[in-house]
Structure formats: structure tokens, C-alpha cells
Amino acid sequence: MRNPEKTKSHILNTSANLFNKHGYKATSLSDITNATGFTKGAIYKHFKNKEDLEQQALRSLNKRMFSTLTINIKQATDFISRMNVVFDFFENYLVDPPFEGGCPLLNSAIESDDANLVLRQQSFGMLVNLKSSIKRIIEQGIKHKQIKADINTEQLINVYIATLEGAVMMSKLERDTVAITNCIDFLKKYNLSISI
């Protein structure tokens, strides 16, 4: 690859999948050079160091995750169908994942700690994006009189995210889709109960 942008994009996408699948700490520079086919020098021509590559890779996963989600939400017409887009997105992590290794928010949140404040901050930013997306769906549902106006929006956002992320984790550990399917069925029934 002689095109610098294509080279950087290839390194970034390959590294993002490696980090998401194997972990940021566990993925070595040798793993990245083997997977990309580029030397350490070629990689450092585009990234300052491994930490810079980690940060840009997580930003790339964040962008890919939310661009897909946003496009599909915009095509939906009401509260129920918009939330179903979110539910389908999480359920598909187990059937047809958009990234190797599962949900980048869950993976980076688990791995981030006080020793890697930048990774933690980026994980927090992904959580804020997800919360904001769901908040907009709920607010639009209330505004257009599709759901009851007296619901506790912040509480509902936390329940949605904790349930979905927890169900993804359980299903990955149990190597089946029972947890995610059960949780999404429950959330869909709840959404019908708050619909007008």
C-alpha cells in the first residue's frame, strides 16, 4: 500500500479489531505488525506510539458503532421502532457482529482503569454518546405523544443500557443468545406498557 491514507486506515481498522477482540493491554505491537503486514517503523510513521494507536482505534470503533446506529435510528418512525433498532443492534453483536470481539463500549469499559485514564475517558465518552442517543429517542417519544410523559427518563436510560450490556456479557460467556433474547423481549414488553 503506497497510499498513506489507505495504509493508516488499514492499520487502524486491523488494530481496532485486535484491541477489541484481545484487549488493549494484551495486544502487542508484534500482533499488530503480523496482522497488518507492516513493520514497526511503518506503523510509527502514522501513529506516535502504541497508546496513540489505541486511542485512535477506540475512536474509530466509536465512530463506526454510532454511525451505523444513528443511520438506522433516523430511518425508524416512532419510539417503538427506534428502540427496536437499538435492541437489534445489541442482539446482532452475538449473531453478526459489526466488530470482532463484541461491543467496544463493554470491552473498553471493562479494561479501562485508573492506570489508563485516556482509555477510561474514551470509554466514558462512548457511554455518554449511547445515553444521549437513547435520551433523544425517549424525548421524541414524549414530544410526539408516543409514550407516557411521566416516565423517569434518566432511570430508563440506565436500565436500558445496563440490561443490554449485561445481556451481551452473559450471552458471550454462556455462548448462546438466551440472555440477550430474554432481556430484549422483556424491554420490548416494557416499552409497550409505556406506549400511548
TAGIWO-V522806 format. One record per residue. N is the residue number from 0. RES is the residue in three letters. D_CENTER is the distance of its C-alpha to the mean C-alpha in Angstrom with 1 decimal. Layout:
BEGIN
n->{N:N}
res->{RES:RES}
d_center->{D_CENTER:D_CENTER}
END
This chain:
BEGIN
n->{0:1:2:3:4:5:6:7:8:9:10:11:12:13:14:15:16:17:18:19:20:21:22:23:24:25:26:27:28:29:30:31:32:33:34:35:36:37:38:39:40:41:42:43:44:45:46:47:48:49:50:51:52:53:54:55:56:57:58:59:60:61:62:63:64:65:66:67:68:69:70:71:72:73:74:75:76:77:78:79:80:81:82:83:84:85:86:87:88:89:90:91:92:93:94:95:96:97:98:99:100:101:102:103:104:105:106:107:108:109:110:111:112:113:114:115:116:117:118:119:120:121:122:123:124:125:126:127:128:129:130:131:132:133:134:135:136:137:138:139:140:141:142:143:144:145:146:147:148:149:150:151:152:153:154:155:156:157:158:159:160:161:162:163:164:165:166:167:168:169:170:171:172:173:174:175:176:177:178:179:180:181:182:183:184:185:186:187:188:189:190:191:192:193:194:195}
res->{MET:ARG:ASN:PRO:GLU:LYS:THR:LYS:SER:HIS:ILE:LEU:ASN:THR:SER:ALA:ASN:LEU:PHE:ASN:LYS:HIS:GLY:TYR:LYS:ALA:THR:SER:LEU:SER:ASP:ILE:THR:ASN:ALA:THR:GLY:PHE:THR:LYS:GLY:ALA:ILE:TYR:LYS:HIS:PHE:LYS:ASN:LYS:GLU:ASP:LEU:GLU:GLN:GLN:ALA:LEU:ARG:SER:LEU:ASN:LYS:ARG:MET:PHE:SER:THR:LEU:THR:ILE:ASN:ILE:LYS:GLN:ALA:THR:ASP:PHE:ILE:SER:ARG:MET:ASN:VAL:VAL:PHE:ASP:PHE:PHE:GLU:ASN:TYR:LEU:VAL:ASP:PRO:PRO:PHE:GLU:GLY:GLY:CYS:PRO:LEU:LEU:ASN:SER:ALA:ILE:GLU:SER:ASP:ASP:ALA:ASN:LEU:VAL:LEU:ARG:GLN:GLN:SER:PHE:GLY:MET:LEU:VAL:ASN:LEU:LYS:SER:SER:ILE:LYS:ARG:ILE:ILE:GLU:GLN:GLY:ILE:LYS:HIS:LYS:GLN:ILE:LYS:ALA:ASP:ILE:ASN:THR:GLU:GLN:LEU:ILE:ASN:VAL:TYR:ILE:ALA:THR:LEU:GLU:GLY:ALA:VAL:MET:MET:SER:LYS:LEU:GLU:ARG:ASP:THR:VAL:ALA:ILE:THR:ASN:CYS:ILE:ASP:PHE:LEU:LYS:LYS:TYR:ASN:LEU:SER:ILE:SER:ILE}
d_center->{29.2:31.3:29.1:27.4:24.5:23.9:24.4:21.9:19.3:20.1:19.9:16.6:14.9:16.7:16.1:12.3:12.5:15.1:13.4:10.3:12.9:15.7:14.6:15.5:18.9:19.8:19.3:22.6:23.8:25.9:23.0:21.7:25.2:25.8:22.7:23.2:27.0:27.4:29.4:28.4:30.4:28.7:25.3:26.7:28.2:24.8:23.2:25.2:24.1:21.5:19.9:19.7:18.1:15.5:14.8:14.8:12.6:9.7:10.6:10.7:7.2:6.2:9.0:8.4:5.2:7.3:10.5:10.2:9.3:12.1:14.6:14.5:14.8:17.7:19.5:19.6:22.8:22.6:20.8:20.8:19.6:16.8:15.6:16.1:13.7:10.9:12.5:12.9:9.3:8.6:12.0:11.7:9.4:12.8:15.1:13.9:10.6:9.4:9.0:11.6:10.9:8.2:4.8:4.6:4.5:7.2:8.8:9.4:10.4:12.8:14.2:14.7:18.1:21.0:22.0:19.1:18.9:17.1:14.1:14.2:14.6:11.7:9.4:11.4:10.9:7.2:8.5:11.3:9.6:8.1:11.6:13.4:12.2:13.3:16.4:17.4:17.4:19.5:21.8:22.4:23.2:25.7:27.1:27.9:29.3:26.9:26.1:28.3:28.5:29.1:25.7:24.2:21.1:19.6:20.3:18.8:15.5:15.5:16.6:14.0:11.0:13.1:14.3:11.2:9.5:13.1:13.8:11.2:12.7:16.2:15.9:14.9:17.8:20.2:19.4:19.6:17.9:20.3:18.2:15.3:18.2:20.3:17.8:16.8:20.6:21.3:19.0:20.4:23.9:23.2:22.2:25.4:27.3:26.3:26.9:30.2}
END
